[in-house]
């Protein structure tokens, strides 16, 4: 099969992700604004956020000055070259940086030097999965640094939290994660949770929760109930938008579970800020769709 050059489409995917927030998140922010007290600092913060989102879309400029780490999940049919896909996506990232859709964010950890084009070792980040579908799907997330800093992993049991190796323990760990983050992850955020796995797979799976629609429901009824309960309980903590106090600390909580070793029980909570920038590209029979 001759593989198409998708570089320009990847560039558009990045532009859309960086400048055009998805409707599920934007609608949730509008609903949050309505819940806050008239004239409160929380409502003021949400007004500013909502205004920024509209301006970014109108001017095709980044929603937030920190355009984050680009994380690509690429699902491809048999016969596609991942080397080519990776090169095209990296070229698109460099071009998006030159066009200021992305801020240069890739810094050499030893020298402190910024590569200037968002390219570096494991930067951007790629996850390739061959699948049985006949089409290509590319999910892109731009993960901000401030919210990444407040991600946290717990090893249960945790005596301080009174958290055992069960769903109640998971609940206690997640509420502690939200409490510790306060407004520093740029609340209201979304909490991605992974139960189990090892330390690495826990963080990966917790971030994969962010690719779910905000208003979806977990296929597992037990986890669906816990997601709903934790969203309500996190919002009753009173941390509020940007930590100013108020009704909306999180827009949602999403939970996944992995198998684990009998010896370990990790609960990993990743935090996504209100600037939850993600978009999906589908290539099917030569046609492109970005949503
Ligand atoms: S955490 Fe999110 S909203 Fe806050 S500065 Fe970073 S990217 Fe922007």
Boltz pocket constraint, residues with backbone or C-beta under 6 A from the ligand:
constraints:
  - pocket:
      binder: B
      contacts: [[A, 64], [A, 65], [A, 66], [A, 67], [A, 68], [A, 143], [A, 144], [A, 145], [A, 146], [A, 147], [A, 148], [A, 184], [A, 185], [A, 186], [A, 273], [A, 274], [A, 275]]
      max_distance: 6.0
